[in-house]
Amino acid sequence: MHIFTFDIHSRRRDEMIDITERVAKAVADSRIAEGLATVFVPHTTAGVTINENADPDVVHDVLAALDAAVPHERDFYDHHEGNSAAHVKSSLVGVATQVLVRQGRLVLGTWQAIYFCEFDGPRSRQVHVAVTEG
């Protein structure tokens, strides 16, 4: 197994940042031809997901739907840091995803990209990529 870490910097409270190329570089640097890439975000107010990269309206719509389902301002949140919505969104989206590796490359659909999801920005964060042979 090879583990790679890179930093990412968000600019807004809620944001989806395409990290596909950085994950692809980790896979290439691993020199593993066939296996699995696991992308993990070690933060309780962020996440990672795979979604469309062709139309930027999709990212906007995903963030809008999450905000509608889990609004930032709610009367019933007890967590006093003011970021309860970010914690809930992180739990809904998840903090890890996996992608197959074939011939040393990520196996993604034509329109798919890997997104780091910020829910409590702007912040500096880390993303870990573990590439395993298999």
Backbone bond lengths (Angstrom), bond angles and torsions (degrees), N, CA, C in turn:
res aa  C-N    CA-C-N  psi(-1)  N-CA   C-N-CA  omega(-1)  CA-C   N-CA-C  phi
1 M - - - 1.450 - - 1.529 108.53 -
2 H 1.318 115.08 140.59 1.464 122.28 174.96 1.521 107.85 -119.06
3 I 1.328 116.80 131.30 1.465 121.27 179.61 1.513 109.46 -116.93
4 F 1.310 115.79 129.11 1.456 123.67 179.50 1.524 108.90 -121.23
5 T 1.312 116.82 146.30 1.464 121.97 178.66 1.513 108.62 -130.46
6 F 1.326 115.99 136.65 1.463 119.32 172.65 1.520 109.44 -137.23
7 D 1.321 114.43 154.47 1.465 121.77 178.96 1.514 110.03 -91.52
8 I 1.308 114.58 150.84 1.464 121.21 176.57 1.519 107.81 -139.66
9 H 1.314 116.03 145.50 1.457 121.40 -176.57 1.525 108.90 -125.71
10 S 1.315 115.78 118.36 1.462 120.39 178.29 1.524 109.38 -90.26
11 R 1.327 115.55 158.27 1.469 121.41 -177.84 1.530 113.11 -115.57
12 R 1.347 116.40 -14.91 1.463 120.36 -177.19 1.526 109.99 -130.74
13 R 1.330 115.54 165.86 1.464 119.45 177.96 1.526 110.55 -59.53
14 D 1.318 117.67 -49.93 1.463 122.77 178.26 1.517 108.35 -116.91
15 E 1.320 115.70 126.23 1.461 119.39 -174.90 1.529 109.35 -160.22
16 M 1.331 116.23 144.01 1.458 121.44 172.30 1.526 107.28 -116.18
17 I 1.325 115.68 121.79 1.463 122.04 -175.37 1.524 108.64 -113.93
18 D 1.315 116.86 123.90 1.459 122.67 179.86 1.533 109.04 -69.01
19 I 1.319 116.69 117.18 1.468 121.65 -180.00 1.531 111.46 -115.08
20 T 1.312 117.15 15.36 1.465 121.60 -175.16 1.523 112.06 -56.01
21 E 1.319 117.22 -46.88 1.468 120.35 -177.14 1.522 111.47 -64.52
22 R 1.310 117.37 -35.98 1.466 119.95 179.84 1.524 111.12 -70.55
23 V 1.328 116.39 -36.98 1.466 120.11 175.86 1.532 109.53 -68.76
24 A 1.313 117.45 -41.29 1.467 121.47 178.05 1.527 110.93 -60.67
25 K 1.327 117.15 -38.26 1.464 120.62 177.25 1.521 110.85 -64.52
26 A 1.327 117.72 -41.03 1.464 120.99 177.05 1.531 110.39 -60.76
27 V 1.327 116.66 -41.82 1.460 120.71 178.09 1.524 110.00 -63.15
28 A 1.310 117.48 -46.49 1.469 120.81 179.01 1.524 111.21 -61.56
29 D 1.327 116.69 -43.08 1.460 120.98 -179.61 1.524 112.28 -66.30
30 S 1.329 117.50 -24.91 1.462 120.92 179.64 1.526 111.89 -72.13
31 R 1.320 116.22 -24.67 1.473 123.41 -176.93 1.530 112.40 62.39
32 I 1.317 116.15 21.80 1.462 120.85 175.47 1.523 108.02 -88.70
33 A 1.325 116.27 124.74 1.457 120.79 -175.68 1.522 112.74 -83.49
34 E 1.323 116.70 -40.86 1.464 121.30 -176.78 1.520 108.00 -132.05
35 G 1.322 117.52 128.27 1.453 118.90 179.63 1.513 112.72 169.29
36 L 1.328 114.21 -139.30 1.455 121.10 -173.12 1.527 109.65 -144.96
37 A 1.314 116.19 136.12 1.464 122.13 173.55 1.520 107.76 -109.03
38 T 1.319 115.61 123.59 1.455 121.89 176.42 1.516 107.60 -107.60
39 V 1.310 116.61 124.60 1.466 122.47 178.34 1.518 106.93 -105.74
40 F 1.337 116.03 124.57 1.459 121.79 -175.00 1.521 110.08 -129.86
41 V 1.329 115.61 134.22 1.463 123.00 178.69 1.533 107.61 -112.39
42 P 1.346 118.46 114.07 1.467 120.77 -175.37 1.528 113.16 -87.57
43 H 1.315 115.92 52.83 1.462 120.18 -177.23 1.526 109.46 -138.27
44 T 1.326 117.13 143.11 1.469 121.09 -176.78 1.521 112.98 -88.34
45 T 1.323 117.87 -2.52 1.465 120.73 178.05 1.529 111.04 -126.59
46 A 1.318 115.94 28.06 1.464 121.85 177.53 1.523 107.75 -143.06
47 G 1.320 116.78 173.86 1.455 120.61 179.52 1.508 111.13 -158.45
48 V 1.321 115.28 -174.97 1.463 121.91 177.21 1.524 107.87 -145.52
49 T 1.330 115.26 140.79 1.462 119.94 -179.02 1.523 109.66 -151.20
50 I 1.314 115.55 166.75 1.465 122.64 174.12 1.522 106.83 -114.79
51 N 1.341 114.99 130.18 1.459 119.16 179.03 1.515 109.46 -157.75
52 E 1.329 116.33 -175.92 1.463 122.58 -175.52 1.521 111.88 -67.11
53 N 1.341 115.05 140.69 1.461 120.48 177.21 1.528 113.04 -116.63
54 A 1.311 118.18 1.87 1.463 120.52 -175.37 1.527 112.88 -82.76
55 D 1.300 117.34 -37.61 1.461 122.18 -176.36 1.529 109.06 -118.21
56 P 1.331 118.60 114.19 1.468 120.48 -178.66 1.524 113.17 -61.72
57 D 1.326 117.85 -17.61 1.459 120.12 177.12 1.527 111.52 -64.24
58 V 1.336 117.82 -26.06 1.464 120.37 179.25 1.530 109.73 -64.49
59 V 1.327 117.15 -46.77 1.469 120.75 178.00 1.523 109.97 -59.89
60 H 1.322 116.71 -45.24 1.467 121.10 177.63 1.520 110.38 -57.62
61 D 1.334 116.78 -46.17 1.459 121.32 -177.23 1.525 112.12 -66.87
62 V 1.333 117.64 -39.31 1.467 120.52 177.84 1.524 109.66 -61.92
63 L 1.329 116.64 -47.73 1.465 119.93 179.37 1.529 111.58 -63.68
64 A 1.333 117.45 -39.52 1.464 120.87 178.90 1.523 111.15 -65.44
65 A 1.329 117.15 -41.08 1.463 120.59 179.70 1.530 110.80 -66.44
66 L 1.339 116.84 -41.39 1.462 119.53 176.91 1.523 110.88 -63.13
67 D 1.330 116.60 -40.56 1.456 119.87 179.91 1.531 111.37 -67.91
68 A 1.330 117.18 -35.36 1.466 120.18 176.97 1.533 110.55 -67.37
69 A 1.329 116.15 -39.78 1.462 120.10 -179.41 1.520 112.30 -74.25
70 V 1.349 115.38 -34.65 1.461 120.94 -176.61 1.533 107.94 -135.05
71 P 1.331 117.80 79.12 1.463 120.45 -177.18 1.532 112.25 -67.31
72 H 1.307 114.28 149.39 1.464 121.20 -179.45 1.529 110.99 -61.87
73 E 1.311 116.95 -43.28 1.472 121.62 -178.16 1.518 109.88 -99.61
74 R 1.325 116.55 115.25 1.463 122.27 175.51 1.512 108.21 -142.12
75 D 1.308 116.88 145.05 1.460 121.56 -179.61 1.526 113.67 -74.10
76 F 1.330 117.73 -22.28 1.458 118.82 -172.95 1.526 114.80 -93.83
77 Y 1.337 118.84 -0.81 1.463 119.83 176.87 1.525 109.96 -70.13
78 D 1.313 116.93 132.52 1.463 122.21 177.94 1.525 113.26 -98.53
79 H 1.312 117.43 -23.06 1.470 122.14 -177.98 1.524 108.77 -64.47
80 H 1.314 117.55 119.96 1.464 122.06 -169.39 1.526 114.62 -82.83
81 E 1.327 118.60 -3.85 1.464 119.69 178.15 1.528 112.01 -77.30
82 G 1.318 117.44 -11.69 1.458 120.59 178.10 1.518 114.68 82.06
83 N 1.327 117.61 13.63 1.467 119.52 -178.63 1.530 112.58 -124.56
84 S 1.325 116.22 30.47 1.470 119.74 179.88 1.518 112.42 -58.79
85 A 1.324 117.19 -40.02 1.464 120.29 179.49 1.521 110.47 -59.36
86 A 1.320 117.07 -38.20 1.469 121.09 179.45 1.523 110.83 -63.93
87 H 1.317 117.25 -39.55 1.466 120.73 178.08 1.531 110.71 -64.55
88 V 1.318 116.59 -42.73 1.465 120.51 -179.78 1.532 110.20 -66.13
89 K 1.335 117.40 -44.96 1.472 120.63 179.28 1.522 110.99 -61.24
90 S 1.326 117.50 -40.15 1.461 120.71 177.16 1.525 110.78 -59.61
91 S 1.333 116.54 -43.01 1.467 120.20 178.63 1.527 111.98 -65.28
92 L 1.327 117.24 -37.33 1.462 120.73 179.50 1.522 112.06 -69.15
93 V 1.324 116.80 -44.93 1.466 121.27 -177.36 1.525 110.66 -76.52
94 G 1.315 116.90 -41.04 1.457 121.59 -177.65 1.513 111.68 98.60
95 V 1.321 115.42 156.85 1.464 120.81 -175.57 1.527 112.83 -106.64
96 A 1.324 117.65 6.03 1.461 120.28 179.39 1.521 110.40 -148.96
97 T 1.335 114.27 152.55 1.456 120.97 172.06 1.511 107.88 -148.33
98 Q 1.316 116.49 158.86 1.456 121.01 179.91 1.516 110.24 -125.81
99 V 1.347 114.55 146.06 1.459 121.73 178.84 1.523 107.83 -134.33
100 L 1.317 116.37 135.45 1.458 120.60 175.52 1.522 110.40 -65.37
101 V 1.321 115.46 149.85 1.469 122.22 174.52 1.525 106.87 -118.89
102 R 1.325 115.86 125.01 1.459 122.08 178.24 1.523 108.19 -133.63
103 Q 1.315 115.52 130.87 1.462 122.08 -178.85 1.532 111.13 52.12
104 G 1.340 115.00 39.45 1.461 121.02 175.90 1.514 115.42 74.12
105 R 1.333 116.85 12.93 1.468 120.77 -177.88 1.518 111.11 -131.06
106 L 1.325 115.96 152.58 1.457 121.22 175.36 1.526 110.02 -63.92
107 V 1.312 116.25 139.62 1.465 121.19 175.50 1.523 107.02 -99.10
108 L 1.324 115.17 96.97 1.464 122.47 178.38 1.516 108.92 -125.04
109 G 1.321 116.28 152.67 1.451 120.78 175.47 1.522 111.22 -69.25
110 T 1.303 116.01 165.65 1.465 122.57 -175.94 1.516 112.65 -51.35
111 W 1.306 117.60 -40.41 1.466 121.04 -174.34 1.521 112.78 -105.03
112 Q 1.317 118.50 7.84 1.460 120.65 -175.06 1.528 112.83 -89.96
113 A 1.334 114.03 145.86 1.457 122.58 173.69 1.524 108.00 -141.57
114 I 1.323 115.68 159.12 1.460 121.94 176.58 1.522 107.05 -98.33
115 Y 1.322 116.09 127.46 1.466 121.08 -176.72 1.519 111.80 -118.46
116 F 1.330 115.62 130.98 1.455 121.59 164.63 1.528 105.73 -80.16
117 C 1.318 116.94 131.25 1.463 122.04 -177.47 1.527 109.57 -110.99
118 E 1.301 115.98 113.93 1.468 122.19 177.28 1.515 108.29 -95.24
119 F 1.340 116.06 131.38 1.453 121.18 178.22 1.520 113.04 -124.56
120 D 1.339 117.41 2.41 1.466 121.26 -177.17 1.529 110.42 -147.83
121 G 1.321 114.68 44.00 1.468 119.14 -176.09 1.508 112.36 -93.07
122 P 1.312 114.04 -174.43 1.468 126.43 -4.28 1.523 111.74 -74.04
123 R 1.338 114.84 144.50 1.464 121.41 -177.93 1.532 110.78 -151.87
124 S 1.313 114.44 165.09 1.460 121.92 167.88 1.522 106.78 -99.97
125 R 1.312 116.50 132.12 1.464 121.68 -174.81 1.521 109.83 -133.17
126 Q 1.330 115.04 174.16 1.456 121.98 173.56 1.517 110.04 -125.24
127 V 1.319 114.51 150.22 1.454 122.56 174.09 1.526 106.61 -128.18
128 H 1.340 116.43 133.02 1.461 121.46 177.40 1.532 108.21 -109.63
129 V 1.317 115.52 139.27 1.449 121.67 176.53 1.527 107.85 -125.44
130 A 1.329 116.56 120.12 1.452 121.77 176.05 1.525 107.96 -108.31
131 V 1.311 115.96 123.35 1.464 121.34 179.59 1.530 107.68 -111.02
132 T 1.319 114.75 120.97 1.464 119.94 -177.54 1.523 109.53 -118.78
133 E 1.314 114.27 145.49 1.449 120.81 178.72 1.521 109.15 -84.08
134 G 1.311 115.33 145.54 1.457 115.46 179.55 1.454 115.89 -174.69
